Amino acid sequence: MRDWDTAALTALANCRQTLEERDVVGWLQEVTRAMWRPNAERYEPSHLFDTPRGVAGLAAENFRERMLAEYRAADSRWRTRGVRLTVPHGSLLIEVGDLAVHVVKAPGVRLREPEWTSFAWDTSVVRHEAAARNAGSLALPPPPIDGQLAFDFEVLPAGGCPDYRELFFVWAGDAIGLTAGWLGLPRLGPQRWLAVTPLWRDDEAELGRPANGAPAGPAGAAFSEREAPRPAVSLKRREVAAAR
């Protein structure tokens, strides 16, 4: 485990507790599993020449649309829990109180913990701005101007934690449908993260249970080997009037 910033780890633990109290972590886990398993099933680089980048883009859209559909449903419970979903610049944003949770897929089609310094925030306006806002929480106050006492500005109390509000939910999925999730505080600079904590990691026993907990059916043929469904087509006889 990496040596993350102690104050950031404490702040991250508090943020996680808030998300768990409103069942948002459980929701993220359910949606990740339900979204990734069919994508992993049809991911076939050797037959269909799929790429990790291609399936990541499709999975991101599936994730966003599934969460939005559940959030907008007539019987949705999320709005009454203080949860709000928006899509700034096409990127899913989950707001829980004053916390902002962005969704990020770990590189590749694999389950192991990602190399945290390999993430880049400059490729996304939303992610870069989120990391910049967290960096602002670390900024020292400006030096006092003439006539101002040094203690006139706000300083962090002894033993206090910076007020981080921008969170990245990072998920990973492997080729057989297993998933894992982490919660992290992004930052600017080469380190990329202030702190990261694991949320869950599936094992192979999880493949026997769909995301809703019901028994899973037997595995079938590969997606590329399945027979295309035959449409039910019937011809309607046209009556021709007899010539008179």
Secondary structure as UniProt FT lines:
FT   HELIX           6..21
FT   TURN            22..23
FT   HELIX           24..41
FT   TURN            45..48
FT   HELIX           52..72
FT   TURN            74..75
FT   HELIX           79..81
FT   STRAND          83..86
FT   HELIX           88..90
FT   STRAND          93..96
FT   TURN            97..98
FT   STRAND          99..105
FT   HELIX           116..118
FT   TURN            122..123
FT   HELIX           125..137
FT   TURN            146..147
FT   HELIX           150..152
FT   TURN            158..159
FT   STRAND          166..173
FT   TURN            175..176
FT   STRAND          179..186
FT   TURN            190..191
FT   STRAND          193..201
FT   HELIX           204..208
FT   TURN            211..212
FT   HELIX           223..225
//
